[in-house]
Amino acid sequence: MELAVEEIARAGAMHVEPAFISGYVDFDEDIFTSANASKLRVAAETAGLRIKAISAHLDLSGRDAVDALSRRVAFAAGLGASFLITNAGPMRNRADVRRTIDAVLPRLEQADIALALENPGHGKDDLLGSARSGAGFIREIRSRHVCLNHDAGNVFTYSHEATQPAEDIAPAIDAVGHAHLKDLVSRDGGWAFCALGEGAVDYQKYWAALPSALPVSIEMPLRLVRPQRRDPQRRDTPVDITAIRSALQRSLHFVTMLDSKSNSAADPKCLVQTTQPSRD
């Protein structure tokens, strides 16, 4: 993580989004302590980076979801983050997801952290299978501390290339508080993640659809592959650091170009999720 923070700062980013996602990195629940949050926050600040968001996924319909989510809220607060990003759960467990959120909502309000629910990139019958269905769920909660994290790349893969993210987000703009940008190349053998702007996701239309002040992060899970378009798999060997540096720099440049073409008044800023950037 320390090396990732250094590389992200070196690339010119201004924020970093730590990610604790099963399949991306190895971790257990013991990592979500105040001491670890303080250590990570200091590492980021020493590198000249701020932490505005953290991804720490779990199934909110699980038996221990209230305790697990509460730990993550405290950890996010220790980082100084404004957004805690997680998946929700299956549509069939909608009531359980709602009970978990209702139980933890006072903690979110006290810490002034928004729980940003992310649409999945694989599987089926998810509560957040589309932005429209996710927005309906968010609107029922009626809290500024619960919103959607719209993952553009996940829209493309969850729909098996049937839907581009600009089309998906259109009916749900009011419920979206944060977004993830990631790209992938589509081949006969499956999907492979790549630098932003070099894959099959249409970011020209998506960027035009986003509110100018919406916080976004560039996500580059370069070590993951989707053979035959199945669930993500982590390669046994790490990606070469020079390849990561190059892809990160190209992705940051791509976002800057998108922002300049949109003539946005917002100042482009960059987050990175152990390998992730963003604009405010």
Disulfide bonds with the S-S distance in Angstrom:
none
